[in-house]
């Protein structure tokens, strides 16, 4: 009895407040819209003890939007990056390269809304390899196929968990909140675009927060049955001044055929066989795990096999600090005589400190390895890099 009492007491001390809340996987809202856009820059400048000022840097950014309803999900994403560099020897010119890709896909579900679906996709690309004289030909690929499963965006529930903890800490919430109340508030968070459309960008915030307050009033958990000035300010800080990482759960597997209308080498009319698997899991309230595996084979006279696997784990150390670790593996296996296989590994460990809701300071440790069966081309050894950068959240 004595041991049991002490174990229960220890559990109460170390158990976080949010353990009484629902699991992330309990959030199964179908009708959501989520979008984000980021721009990251890195730049190094060197002067002195060289013939001219040298520099190198990169810029990259993306925009991603996902719209989901009961029978349909649609996603659009565009990524862009550019690298630039100039050496310190007199007369060396600036070398640049860029890569722009865009992709969109739509899934139509049948019957069970987390089961069987058909999909259609479009991928576009335009690039100029670093230090190349001219850009490659544009890349265009169409795809269609079938799949099974569904991935749910539980980020609205993550916002609710954070502001409820804040309101409890400051004594605004004094009662127990049941799971249904958490999930009802998350549904309101997911409807942010609906509030913007109805009340406008200048007035939607007050109506959005008021709708959440009504749910808390109905649950009878507010001190004096109102958020008050303190509660409104704390909710505003979480919803508009802090950054909450993307939370997803579920999985999908899909198989289909594609048609490469044009590739970077100017070839046209090649069919493809495409397979993919994605698995996402929020581990507790601080970790997010994402696994994406893709395989494609181009079915022409010389078959080429492509495989890509990306595994990432993000840990929310605090409200302002995140730690992301990602491992990318890319494999190209051509069957043409005399061609070389290409296998690349890249491991990135990134610490992000949120200076504000918009601006983030990044510290990145990067390890990369390329195996291309070619000796003496300056990529035979493991490459390491440490760099700092700034990321700006566009939306």
C-alpha positions in Angstrom: 0.0 0.0 0.0 2.9 2.4 0.9 4.6 1.7 -2.5 1.4 2.2 -4.4 0.7 5.5 -2.7 4.2 6.8 -3.6 3.9 5.6 -7.2 0.6 7.4 -7.6 2.1 10.6 -6.1 5.1 10.4 -8.4 2.9 9.9 -11.4 0.8 12.9 -10.5 4.0 15.1 -10.2 5.5 14.1 -13.5 2.3 13.6 -15.6 1.8 16.7 -17.8 -1.5 18.5 -17.5 -2.4 17.6 -21.1 -2.4 13.9 -20.4 -6.0 14.3 -19.3 -6.8 15.6 -22.8 -7.7 13.4 -25.9 -5.0 11.8 -28.0 -4.1 13.5 -31.3 -5.4 10.4 -33.1 -8.9 11.1 -31.7 -9.2 14.1 -34.0 -10.9 12.9 -37.2 -12.3 16.1 -38.7 -12.6 15.8 -42.5 -13.5 19.3 -43.4 -10.3 21.4 -42.9 -8.1 23.8 -44.8 -4.5 24.2 -43.9 -1.9 26.3 -45.7 1.6 27.7 -44.9 4.4 29.5 -46.7 8.0 29.9 -45.6 11.1 31.6 -47.0 14.6 30.7 -45.7 17.9 32.4 -46.5 21.5 31.6 -45.7 24.5 33.8 -46.7 28.3 33.8 -46.0 30.7 36.7 -46.9 34.5 36.5 -46.8 37.0 39.3 -47.3 40.7 39.9 -46.6 43.7 37.7 -47.6 42.1 37.0 -51.0 42.0 38.8 -54.3 38.3 39.6 -54.2 35.4 39.3 -51.8 34.0 35.8 -51.9 30.5 34.7 -50.9 28.0 31.9 -51.1 24.5 31.4 -50.0 21.1 30.0 -50.8 17.4 30.9 -50.7 14.6 28.4 -50.5 10.9 28.6 -49.9 7.6 26.8 -50.4 3.9 27.2 -50.3 1.6 24.3 -49.3 -2.2 24.2 -49.1 -4.4 21.2 -48.3 -8.2 21.3 -48.6 -10.2 18.4 -47.2 -13.8 17.5 -47.2 -15.6 14.2 -46.4 -15.3 12.8 -49.9 -12.4 14.7 -51.3 -8.9 16.0 -50.5 -6.9 18.4 -52.6 -3.2 19.5 -52.1 -1.1 22.0 -54.0 2.6 22.7 -53.2 5.3 24.7 -54.9 9.0 24.7 -53.9 11.8 26.9 -55.0 15.5 27.1 -54.3 18.5 29.0 -55.6 22.2 28.7 -54.8 24.9 31.2 -55.6 28.6 31.4 -55.0 31.7 33.4 -56.0 35.3 32.4 -55.3 38.1 34.6 -53.9 40.4 34.6 -56.9 40.5 37.6 -59.1 38.2 37.3 -62.0 36.1 34.5 -60.7 32.4 35.1 -61.6 29.3 34.4 -59.7 27.8 30.9 -60.3 24.1 30.2 -59.7 21.6 27.5 -60.0 17.9 27.1 -59.3 15.2 24.5 -59.0 11.4 25.1 -59.0 8.9 22.3 -58.7 5.1 22.4 -58.4 2.8 19.5 -57.7 -0.9 19.0 -57.1 -3.1 16.0 -56.5 -6.7 15.2 -55.7 -8.2 12.1 -54.0 -11.8 11.1 -54.3 -13.0 8.7 -51.6 -15.8 6.1 -51.9 -18.0 4.7 -49.2 -15.7 4.6 -46.2 -14.2 8.1 -46.1 -10.8 6.8 -44.8 -10.7 3.8 -47.1 -10.6 3.3 -50.9 -9.9 6.3 -53.2 -8.9 7.2 -56.7 -6.4 10.0 -57.4 -5.1 12.3 -60.1 -1.8 14.2 -60.0 0.3 16.7 -61.9 4.0 17.4 -61.4 5.9 20.3 -63.0 9.6 21.2 -62.7 12.0 23.8 -64.1 15.7 24.0 -63.1 19.2 25.1 -64.0 21.9 23.0 -62.4 24.5 24.9 -60.4 27.1 26.5 -62.6 25.4 25.2 -65.8 25.4 27.4 -68.9 21.6 27.0 -69.4 18.4 25.7 -67.9 17.2 22.1 -68.5 14.0 21.4 -70.4 10.8 21.7 -68.4 9.5 18.6 -66.6 5.9 17.6 -66.8 4.2 14.4 -65.5 0.6 13.3 -65.2 -0.5 10.5 -63.0 -3.6 8.6 -61.9 -4.3 5.5 -59.8 -6.0 4.0 -56.7 -5.1 4.0 -53.1 -6.3 3.2 -49.6 -6.2 5.1 -46.2 -6.4 8.7 -45.1 -4.2 11.2 -43.3 -5.9 13.6 -40.9 -4.5 17.0 -40.0 -4.7 17.3 -36.2 -2.9 20.7 -35.9 -6.1 22.4 -34.7 -6.2 20.1 -31.6 -2.5 21.0 -30.9 -3.5 24.7 -30.8 -6.3 23.8 -28.3 -4.0 21.8 -26.1 -1.5 24.7 -25.9 -4.0 27.5 -25.1 -5.9 25.3 -22.6 -2.6 24.7 -20.7 -2.0 28.5 -20.7 -5.5 29.3 -19.4 -5.2 26.7 -16.7 -1.8 28.0 -15.6 -3.2 31.5 -15.2 -6.3 30.4 -13.5 -8.7 31.3 -16.2 -9.9 27.6 -16.6 -10.7 26.1 -13.2 -12.7 23.0 -14.1 -12.2 19.7 -15.9 -12.6 19.7 -19.7 -13.8 16.5 -21.2 -12.7 15.1 -24.5 -15.7 16.2 -26.5 -15.1 19.8 -25.5 -11.5 19.7 -26.6 -12.6 18.2 -30.0 -15.4 20.8 -30.4 -12.9 23.6 -29.9 -10.5 22.0 -32.4 -13.3 22.1 -34.9 -13.7 25.8 -34.4 -9.9 26.3 -34.9 -10.1 24.4 -38.2 -12.9 26.7 -39.4 -10.6 29.8 -39.4 -11.1 30.5 -43.1 -14.8 30.3 -42.7 -14.7 33.1 -40.0 -12.4 35.2 -42.3 -14.8 34.9 -45.2 -17.9 35.7 -43.0 -16.5 38.6 -40.8 -13.5 39.8 -42.8 -9.8 40.0 -42.0 -10.2 42.9 -39.6 -13.0 41.5 -37.5 -12.8 37.7 -37.6 -10.5 37.3 -34.6 -13.0 38.5 -32.0 -15.7 36.3 -33.4 -13.3 33.3 -33.6 -12.2 33.6 -30.0 -15.8 34.3 -28.9 -17.0 31.0 -30.5 -14.3 29.2 -28.4 -15.4 31.1 -25.3 -19.0 29.9 -25.9 -17.8 26.3 -25.8 -15.9 26.8 -22.6 -18.9 28.6 -21.0 -21.2 25.7 -22.0 -18.7 23.3 -20.4 -18.8 25.4 -17.2 -15.0 25.5 -16.7 -14.3 29.2 -16.8 -13.6 31.3 -13.7 -16.5 33.8 -13.4 -17.9 32.1 -16.6 -15.8 34.4 -18.9 -12.4 34.5 -20.5 -11.8 38.0 -19.3 -9.0 40.3 -20.6 -6.3 37.9 -19.4 -7.8 34.9 -21.1 -8.3 36.7 -24.4 -4.7 37.9 -24.4 -3.3 34.4 -23.7 -5.5 32.9 -26.4 -4.3 35.7 -28.8 -0.7 34.9 -28.0 -1.1 31.2 -28.8 -3.2 31.6 -31.9 -1.5 34.6 -33.5 2.0 35.1 -31.9 3.2 31.5 -31.4 4.0 28.7 -33.9 2.5 25.2 -33.5 4.1 22.5 -35.6 2.0 20.5 -38.1 0.4 17.4 -36.5 -0.8 14.6 -38.7 -1.9 11.0 -38.2 -2.9 8.2 -40.4 -1.5 6.5 -43.5 -2.0 6.0 -47.2 -0.8 3.6 -49.8 -1.3 4.1 -53.5 -0.4 2.7 -56.9 -0.9 4.1 -60.3 0.5 4.9 -63.7 2.0 8.1 -65.0 2.9 9.7 -68.3 6.1 11.8 -68.5 5.1 14.4 -71.1 8.6 15.8 -71.0 11.7 15.4 -68.7 14.7 17.5 -68.0 16.6 15.9 -70.9 13.9 16.7 -73.4 12.6 13.2 -73.8 8.8 12.9 -74.3 6.1 10.3 -74.0 7.5 7.9 -71.5 5.0 5.9 -69.3 5.7 5.1 -65.6 4.6 2.8 -62.8 4.3 4.7 -59.5 4.0 3.4 -55.9 4.0 5.4 -52.7 3.4 4.9 -48.9 3.0 7.6 -46.3 2.7 7.1 -42.5 2.3 9.9 -40.0 2.0 9.6 -36.2 2.1 12.2 -33.4 4.0 10.6 -30.5 2.7 12.2 -27.3 2.1 15.9 -27.5 5.7 16.9 -28.4 6.8 14.5 -31.2 5.7 14.2 -34.8 6.9 11.3 -37.0 6.5 11.2 -40.8 7.6 8.5 -43.1 7.3 8.8 -46.9 8.5 6.1 -49.4 8.1 6.5 -53.1 9.1 4.3 -56.1 8.8 5.0 -59.8 10.0 3.3 -62.9 10.2 4.8 -66.3 9.1 2.2 -68.9 11.1 3.1 -72.0 13.7 1.1 -74.0 16.1 1.5 -71.1 14.1 1.1 -67.9 15.1 3.5 -65.0 14.2 2.8 -61.4 13.8 5.7 -59.0 13.3 5.4 -55.2 13.0 8.1 -52.5 12.6 7.7 -48.8 12.3 10.5 -46.3 11.9 10.0 -42.6 11.6 12.8 -40.1 11.0 13.3 -36.4 10.2 16.8 -35.0 10.4 17.4 -31.2 8.7 20.5 -29.7 11.2 21.3 -26.9 9.3 24.4 -25.8 6.8 26.9 -27.2 9.7 28.6 -29.0 12.2 25.9 -29.7 11.8 22.9 -32.1 14.3 20.2 -33.1 13.8 18.5 -36.4 15.8 15.5 -37.7 15.3 14.3 -41.3 17.0 11.5 -43.3 16.6 11.6 -47.1 17.7 8.7 -49.3 17.5 9.0 -53.1 18.3 6.1 -55.5 18.5 6.1 -59.3 19.2 2.7 -60.9 19.4 2.9 -64.7 19.5 -0.4 -66.7 21.3 1.0 -69.8 24.7 -0.4 -70.4 27.5 1.8 -69.2 25.3 4.0 -67.0 26.1 4.4 -63.3 23.8 4.0 -60.3 23.4 7.0 -58.1 22.6 6.8 -54.3 22.6 9.8 -52.1 22.0 10.1 -48.3 21.4 13.4 -46.6 20.9 13.8 -42.8 19.8 17.2 -41.4 19.5 18.1 -37.8 17.8 21.5 -37.3 17.3 23.6 -34.2 14.7 26.3 -34.7 14.2 29.2 -32.3 11.0 31.3 -33.0 12.0 34.9 -32.6 8.4 35.7 -33.3 5.4 34.1 -35.0 6.9 35.2 -38.3 10.7 35.0 -37.9 12.8 31.9 -37.0 16.5 31.5 -36.4 17.8 28.1 -37.6 21.0 26.2 -36.8 21.5 23.2 -39.1 24.0 20.3 -39.0 24.1 18.6 -42.3 25.7 15.3 -43.3 25.6 14.1 -47.0 27.1 11.3 -48.9 26.9 10.5 -52.7 27.7 7.2 -54.3 27.9 7.4 -58.1 30.7 4.9 -59.0 32.8 7.8 -60.2 36.2 8.4 -58.6 37.8 11.8 -58.2 34.8 14.0 -58.8 35.0 15.7 -55.3 32.0 13.8 -53.8 33.7 10.6 -52.7 33.9 11.6 -49.0 31.2 12.3 -46.4 30.4 16.0 -46.5 29.6 17.9 -43.3 28.3 21.4 -42.9 27.1 23.6 -40.1 25.2 26.8 -41.0 22.8 29.3 -39.6 19.9 30.9 -41.3 16.7 32.9 -40.9 13.2 31.7 -41.9 10.3 34.0 -42.5 6.8 32.8 -42.4 4.8 34.3 -45.2 1.5 32.9 -44.0 
